[in-house]
Amino acid sequence: MRNIPSVDLNDFISNDVNRKKSFVKKIGKAYNEIGFVALKGHFLNNEDIKEVYRSIKEFFDLPDDIKSKYELEGFDGQRGYTSFGKEHAKGKKQGDLKEFWHFGQYLDDDEYSKFNYPKNQLVEELPKFNDIGKKVFRSLEKTAIYVLRAISLYLDLEEDHFDKYVKKGNSILRPIHYPPIKTKPKGAERAAAHGDINLITLLMGAHGRGLQVLTNDGEWIDAIAKEDEIVINVGDMLSRYTNNKLKSTVHKVINPPKELWKKSRYSIPFFLHPIGTMSLNVLDSCIDEKNPKKYEDITAHEFLIQRLKDIGVL
């Protein structure tokens, strides 16, 4: 059975030059060819993983009237709760079969207005939910920065090229609940085929079948990580920035077989976004006669707003 490539971040952060070079080559090749890897050696520990799953289950088990207190409108809806079926894939009318929560960037009070980010919603009923969300957000952000450093070297950029754009970027940790399916869905999936908006996505909870990736030859393959791995894929911002040298691959979460309809599914993607002022203008080094510039100039914020409207969130 085909699966996505696997890499170990310990190779990149080791003091062994050859291991580091090998990691850069492997991850660059994977992102050039399929846009997905499974990564071990990340900065999450097992206790935090167990705690975050316990906490998100507690939250999604709350009555709808309590959860709805935390659902905001417009751009503020990038924090807090989004109810079942509200979001849909670009070009689709049917809402995805999911509800979710957004933890956003953690800043000093005066920085929220500076960067124009909404503040995080605190769930008063579940203090542990707030605490573990912050801890997991920071662990995945740290992992993501190292992955971007490897990508920078693959693109012949300075290793810290992305650091200044992402360390206070508009990133989002999104715990998702796919509730039990009660009747046969009419044209809806748990998450319809789509590409991610951001630079890179780090996904917890891809240890069983469900997530599928579309290969270059048009085949859907399962993206399954081992217990100690997370899945990391290229988003549309990074694909655009590199003139498609790194691929933002279409993926989806399929509905389970009927015998598993009564079972909930949980997953936790971390969407690494840059600061809104980052230019997504195509890198000059990714343009040549065979690969002319494919995209118009745009900032990260302009692109984000455009795409949020496409998927029905704004």
Secondary structure as a PSIPRED ss2 file (coil, helix, strand):
# PSIPRED VFORMAT (PSIPRED V4.0)

   1 M C   1.000  0.000  0.000
   2 R C   1.000  0.000  0.000
   3 N C   1.000  0.000  0.000
   4 I C   1.000  0.000  0.000
   5 P C   1.000  0.000  0.000
   6 S E   0.000  0.000  1.000
   7 V E   0.000  0.000  1.000
   8 D E   0.000  0.000  1.000
   9 L H   0.000  1.000  0.000
  10 N H   0.000  1.000  0.000
  11 D H   0.000  1.000  0.000
  12 F H   0.000  1.000  0.000
  13 I H   0.000  1.000  0.000
  14 S C   1.000  0.000  0.000
  15 N C   1.000  0.000  0.000
  16 D C   1.000  0.000  0.000
  17 V H   0.000  1.000  0.000
  18 N H   0.000  1.000  0.000
  19 R H   0.000  1.000  0.000
  20 K H   0.000  1.000  0.000
  21 K H   0.000  1.000  0.000
  22 S H   0.000  1.000  0.000
  23 F H   0.000  1.000  0.000
  24 V H   0.000  1.000  0.000
  25 K H   0.000  1.000  0.000
  26 K H   0.000  1.000  0.000
  27 I H   0.000  1.000  0.000
  28 G H   0.000  1.000  0.000
  29 K H   0.000  1.000  0.000
  30 A H   0.000  1.000  0.000
  31 Y H   0.000  1.000  0.000
  32 N H   0.000  1.000  0.000
  33 E H   0.000  1.000  0.000
  34 I C   1.000  0.000  0.000
  35 G C   1.000  0.000  0.000
  36 F E   0.000  0.000  1.000
  37 V E   0.000  0.000  1.000
  38 A E   0.000  0.000  1.000
  39 L E   0.000  0.000  1.000
  40 K E   0.000  0.000  1.000
  41 G C   1.000  0.000  0.000
  42 H C   1.000  0.000  0.000
  43 F C   1.000  0.000  0.000
  44 L C   1.000  0.000  0.000
  45 N C   1.000  0.000  0.000
  46 N H   0.000  1.000  0.000
  47 E H   0.000  1.000  0.000
  48 D H   0.000  1.000  0.000
  49 I H   0.000  1.000  0.000
  50 K H   0.000  1.000  0.000
  51 E H   0.000  1.000  0.000
  52 V H   0.000  1.000  0.000
  53 Y H   0.000  1.000  0.000
  54 R H   0.000  1.000  0.000
  55 S H   0.000  1.000  0.000
  56 I H   0.000  1.000  0.000
  57 K H   0.000  1.000  0.000
  58 E H   0.000  1.000  0.000
  59 F H   0.000  1.000  0.000
  60 F H   0.000  1.000  0.000
  61 D C   1.000  0.000  0.000
  62 L C   1.000  0.000  0.000
  63 P C   1.000  0.000  0.000
  64 D H   0.000  1.000  0.000
  65 D H   0.000  1.000  0.000
  66 I H   0.000  1.000  0.000
  67 K H   0.000  1.000  0.000
  68 S H   0.000  1.000  0.000
  69 K H   0.000  1.000  0.000
  70 Y H   0.000  1.000  0.000
  71 E C   1.000  0.000  0.000
  72 L C   1.000  0.000  0.000
  73 E C   1.000  0.000  0.000
  74 G H   0.000  1.000  0.000
  75 F H   0.000  1.000  0.000
  76 D H   0.000  1.000  0.000
  77 G H   0.000  1.000  0.000
  78 Q H   0.000  1.000  0.000
  79 R C   1.000  0.000  0.000
  80 G E   0.000  0.000  1.000
  81 Y E   0.000  0.000  1.000
  82 T E   0.000  0.000  1.000
  83 S C   1.000  0.000  0.000
  84 F C   1.000  0.000  0.000
  85 G C   1.000  0.000  0.000
  86 K C   1.000  0.000  0.000
  87 E C   1.000  0.000  0.000
  88 H C   1.000  0.000  0.000
  89 A C   1.000  0.000  0.000
  90 K C   1.000  0.000  0.000
  91 G C   1.000  0.000  0.000
  92 K C   1.000  0.000  0.000
  93 K C   1.000  0.000  0.000
  94 Q C   1.000  0.000  0.000
  95 G C   1.000  0.000  0.000
  96 D C   1.000  0.000  0.000
  97 L C   1.000  0.000  0.000
  98 K C   1.000  0.000  0.000
  99 E E   0.000  0.000  1.000
 100 F E   0.000  0.000  1.000
 101 W E   0.000  0.000  1.000
 102 H E   0.000  0.000  1.000
 103 F E   0.000  0.000  1.000
 104 G E   0.000  0.000  1.000
 105 Q C   1.000  0.000  0.000
 106 Y C   1.000  0.000  0.000
 107 L C   1.000  0.000  0.000
 108 D C   1.000  0.000  0.000
 109 D H   0.000  1.000  0.000
 110 D H   0.000  1.000  0.000
 111 E H   0.000  1.000  0.000
 112 Y H   0.000  1.000  0.000
 113 S H   0.000  1.000  0.000
 114 K H   0.000  1.000  0.000
 115 F H   0.000  1.000  0.000
 116 N C   1.000  0.000  0.000
 117 Y C   1.000  0.000  0.000
 118 P C   1.000  0.000  0.000
 119 K C   1.000  0.000  0.000
 120 N C   1.000  0.000  0.000
 121 Q C   1.000  0.000  0.000
 122 L C   1.000  0.000  0.000
 123 V C   1.000  0.000  0.000
 124 E C   1.000  0.000  0.000
 125 E C   1.000  0.000  0.000
 126 L C   1.000  0.000  0.000
 127 P H   0.000  1.000  0.000
 128 K H   0.000  1.000  0.000
 129 F H   0.000  1.000  0.000
 130 N H   0.000  1.000  0.000
 131 D H   0.000  1.000  0.000
 132 I H   0.000  1.000  0.000
 133 G H   0.000  1.000  0.000
 134 K H   0.000  1.000  0.000
 135 K H   0.000  1.000  0.000
 136 V H   0.000  1.000  0.000
 137 F H   0.000  1.000  0.000
 138 R H   0.000  1.000  0.000
 139 S H   0.000  1.000  0.000
 140 L H   0.000  1.000  0.000
 141 E H   0.000  1.000  0.000
 142 K H   0.000  1.000  0.000
 143 T H   0.000  1.000  0.000
 144 A H   0.000  1.000  0.000
 145 I H   0.000  1.000  0.000
 146 Y H   0.000  1.000  0.000
 147 V H   0.000  1.000  0.000
 148 L H   0.000  1.000  0.000
 149 R H   0.000  1.000  0.000
 150 A H   0.000  1.000  0.000
 151 I H   0.000  1.000  0.000
 152 S H   0.000  1.000  0.000
 153 L H   0.000  1.000  0.000
 154 Y H   0.000  1.000  0.000
 155 L C   1.000  0.000  0.000
 156 D C   1.000  0.000  0.000
 157 L C   1.000  0.000  0.000
 158 E C   1.000  0.000  0.000
 159 E C   1.000  0.000  0.000
 160 D C   1.000  0.000  0.000
 161 H C   1.000  0.000  0.000
 162 F C   1.000  0.000  0.000
 163 D H   0.000  1.000  0.000
 164 K H   0.000  1.000  0.000
 165 Y H   0.000  1.000  0.000
 166 V H   0.000  1.000  0.000
 167 K C   1.000  0.000  0.000
 168 K C   1.000  0.000  0.000
 169 G C   1.000  0.000  0.000
 170 N C   1.000  0.000  0.000
 171 S C   1.000  0.000  0.000
 172 I E   0.000  0.000  1.000
 173 L E   0.000  0.000  1.000
 174 R C   1.000  0.000  0.000
 175 P C   1.000  0.000  0.000
 176 I E   0.000  0.000  1.000
 177 H E   0.000  0.000  1.000
 178 Y E   0.000  0.000  1.000
 179 P C   1.000  0.000  0.000
 180 P C   1.000  0.000  0.000
 181 I C   1.000  0.000  0.000
 182 K C   1.000  0.000  0.000
 183 T C   1.000  0.000  0.000
 184 K C   1.000  0.000  0.000
 185 P C   1.000  0.000  0.000
 186 K C   1.000  0.000  0.000
 187 G C   1.000  0.000  0.000
 188 A C   1.000  0.000  0.000
 189 E C   1.000  0.000  0.000
 190 R C   1.000  0.000  0.000
 191 A E   0.000  0.000  1.000
 192 A E   0.000  0.000  1.000
 193 A E   0.000  0.000  1.000
 194 H E   0.000  0.000  1.000
 195 G C   1.000  0.000  0.000
 196 D C   1.000  0.000  0.000
 197 I C   1.000  0.000  0.000
 198 N C   1.000  0.000  0.000
 199 L C   1.000  0.000  0.000
 200 I E   0.000  0.000  1.000
 201 T E   0.000  0.000  1.000
 202 L E   0.000  0.000  1.000
 203 L E   0.000  0.000  1.000
 204 M E   0.000  0.000  1.000
 205 G C   1.000  0.000  0.000
 206 A C   1.000  0.000  0.000
 207 H C   1.000  0.000  0.000
 208 G C   1.000  0.000  0.000
 209 R C   1.000  0.000  0.000
 210 G C   1.000  0.000  0.000
 211 L E   0.000  0.000  1.000
 212 Q E   0.000  0.000  1.000
 213 V E   0.000  0.000  1.000
 214 L E   0.000  0.000  1.000
 215 T C   1.000  0.000  0.000
 216 N C   1.000  0.000  0.000
 217 D C   1.000  0.000  0.000
 218 G C   1.000  0.000  0.000
 219 E C   1.000  0.000  0.000
 220 W E   0.000  0.000  1.000
 221 I E   0.000  0.000  1.000
 222 D E   0.000  0.000  1.000
 223 A C   1.000  0.000  0.000
 224 I C   1.000  0.000  0.000
 225 A C   1.000  0.000  0.000
 226 K C   1.000  0.000  0.000
 227 E C   1.000  0.000  0.000
 228 D C   1.000  0.000  0.000
 229 E E   0.000  0.000  1.000
 230 I E   0.000  0.000  1.000
 231 V E   0.000  0.000  1.000
 232 I E   0.000  0.000  1.000
 233 N E   0.000  0.000  1.000
 234 V E   0.000  0.000  1.000
 235 G C   1.000  0.000  0.000
 236 D H   0.000  1.000  0.000
 237 M H   0.000  1.000  0.000
 238 L H   0.000  1.000  0.000
 239 S H   0.000  1.000  0.000
 240 R H   0.000  1.000  0.000
 241 Y H   0.000  1.000  0.000
 242 T C   1.000  0.000  0.000
 243 N C   1.000  0.000  0.000
 244 N C   1.000  0.000  0.000
 245 K C   1.000  0.000  0.000
 246 L C   1.000  0.000  0.000
 247 K C   1.000  0.000  0.000
 248 S C   1.000  0.000  0.000
 249 T C   1.000  0.000  0.000
 250 V C   1.000  0.000  0.000
 251 H E   0.000  0.000  1.000
 252 K E   0.000  0.000  1.000
 253 V E   0.000  0.000  1.000
 254 I C   1.000  0.000  0.000
 255 N C   1.000  0.000  0.000
 256 P C   1.000  0.000  0.000
 257 P C   1.000  0.000  0.000
 258 K H   0.000  1.000  0.000
 259 E H   0.000  1.000  0.000
 260 L H   0.000  1.000  0.000
 261 W C   1.000  0.000  0.000
 262 K C   1.000  0.000  0.000
 263 K C   1.000  0.000  0.000
 264 S C   1.000  0.000  0.000
 265 R E   0.000  0.000  1.000
 266 Y E   0.000  0.000  1.000
 267 S E   0.000  0.000  1.000
 268 I E   0.000  0.000  1.000
 269 P E   0.000  0.000  1.000
 270 F E   0.000  0.000  1.000
 271 F E   0.000  0.000  1.000
 272 L E   0.000  0.000  1.000
 273 H C   1.000  0.000  0.000
 274 P C   1.000  0.000  0.000
 275 I C   1.000  0.000  0.000
 276 G C   1.000  0.000  0.000
 277 T C   1.000  0.000  0.000
 278 M C   1.000  0.000  0.000
 279 S E   0.000  0.000  1.000
 280 L C   1.000  0.000  0.000
 281 N C   1.000  0.000  0.000
 282 V C   1.000  0.000  0.000
 283 L C   1.000  0.000  0.000
 284 D H   0.000  1.000  0.000
 285 S H   0.000  1.000  0.000
 286 C H   0.000  1.000  0.000
 287 I C   1.000  0.000  0.000
 288 D C   1.000  0.000  0.000
 289 E C   1.000  0.000  0.000
 290 K C   1.000  0.000  0.000
 291 N C   1.000  0.000  0.000
 292 P C   1.000  0.000  0.000
 293 K C   1.000  0.000  0.000
 294 K C   1.000  0.000  0.000
 295 Y C   1.000  0.000  0.000
 296 E C   1.000  0.000  0.000
 297 D C   1.000  0.000  0.000
 298 I C   1.000  0.000  0.000
 299 T E   0.000  0.000  1.000
 300 A H   0.000  1.000  0.000
 301 H H   0.000  1.000  0.000
 302 E H   0.000  1.000  0.000
 303 F H   0.000  1.000  0.000
 304 L H   0.000  1.000  0.000
 305 I H   0.000  1.000  0.000
 306 Q H   0.000  1.000  0.000
 307 R H   0.000  1.000  0.000
 308 L H   0.000  1.000  0.000
 309 K H   0.000  1.000  0.000
 310 D H   0.000  1.000  0.000
 311 I C   1.000  0.000  0.000
 312 G C   1.000  0.000  0.000
 313 V C   1.000  0.000  0.000
 314 L C   1.000  0.000  0.000
